[in-house]
Amino acid sequence: MEPYGRWYDTCVPKRFLNPGTKPPGYTHVVTATTPARMVFISGQGGTDPQGKMPADFATQCENTFAHLTRCLALGGATWKDVVKINYYLTNIANLTELRAIRAKYLIMDAPPAATAVETKLSGGMLIEIECTAMVEG
């Protein structure tokens, strides 16, 4: 990925704001100057290319981010355009592993607003992720 400053001027102007010290891995408030087109990505799970659900969290997490990458592209967006992301985990103890994997995809110098919750998921899913992106007109 390119350094933060290289792509920032070419996308929808966004401000990443925090009331105090910036927390690790997310931003409390993201504002965007529009007009912009919003891209909403429904929750994605970690099935493999054959549609089977792996048993382990790390593989499901990697697969989920791969699915989200394809969905963002379909909507004309990339990870730099994501302004909000929600994580649903069956075990919040997996949050550390999730953080390590998401760092490969998100722009951690200006991370999107985020929420992570522990919940029940069906079909052997250990993680589900949804996101919202904003792209130019």
N, C-alpha and C positions, 0 to 999 in steps of 0.2 A: 504494500500500500504506500501511496505517496504521503509525504509529511503533511500534516494538518494544513499548513499555509498554502500549499500548492493548488489544491482543488477548491478551497473554501470560497474564493472570490468568483468561481464559475457556477456555483449552485445558488439556490434560493437563500437569501441572507437570513441567517439564523443567529440567535443569541442564546448562549447557554449560561443560565443564571442560577446562583445558589445563595440562600440567605446565610452567609457565613462561609466557613471553610468548605471547599468542594469535596463531596463524599467520593469514596473510591468506586469507580465503575458505573456511575449514573449521575444524572443532573436532575435537580428538583424542578426547574422550570425551563422550558425551551419555547422561545417565541420565534415567529417567522413572519417576514414581510411578504405579503402577497400582492398581486395575484399569483396563485400557485395552484397546481393540481394536486389533490390529495390522493394517496394510494393506500387502501386499507387491505391488509393481508390477514385472512382468517387464520385461526389457530392451525399450526402444522405440527405433525408428530414425526416420529423417527423411523418410519418404515424404510427398508432397504429398496433398491431399484426393482426387486421382484415382488414388492408389496408385503414382505414378511417383517415382523417386528423383532429386532434383536433383543436379547435378554438383558444386555448391560447398558447402563446409563450413558457412558461415554460415546458408544456407537450411536445410540438413539439421538444424543445431543448433536453430534457431527452431522448425522443424516437430516435432522430438523433444520439446522442452519443451511445445509445444501438445498433443501426444499424451499426455504425462505429466500435464498439467493435467486433461485429460478423464478419464484413468484414476483419478487421485486423487479427482475428484468422484464417479465411479462407486462408489468405495469409501467415500464419505462423508468424504473428507479434503480438505485444502487444502495449499498449500506450507508454511504455518506448522506443520503437523503432521509434516513430514518430519524424521526423525532420522538417516537414513543414505542416502547416494547414491553410486553407483558409475558412473564414466565410463569407457567403452572407446573409444579413439581410434586410428585407423590411423596418425596422425602426431602425436606429442606436441607438435610445434611449433604445433599449433592450440590449445594450452591457453590462451594469452592471449586468443584470440578467444572460446573457450568461457567463460572467466571473465567477460568483458564481457557476454555474453548471459545467463548464469545469474544475474547480479546483478539482472536484471529480474524474476526469479521467486523466488529464495531470499531469506530474511530474513538479510541479511548481518551484522546485529548479533549474531545467534545462529545461525550456519550449522550445518547438520547435519554429522555425521561424514562424511568423504568419502575416496574412493580414485579415482585416475585412473591408467589403465595404457594403454600402447601395445600394440596387438594387431592381428591380421588380422580383418577382417569380410567377410562375403559380400554379394553383390548390389549392389555399388557403395556400400555404407554406409561413411561416413567417421566416424560416431559412433553409439554405442548407450549409452543411459542406463537404469539401473534404480534404484529407490528403495524405502525402507521408511518408513512413517508410523505414528504412534500417535495414536489418537483416543479420546475418552471412550467408555466402555463400550458 
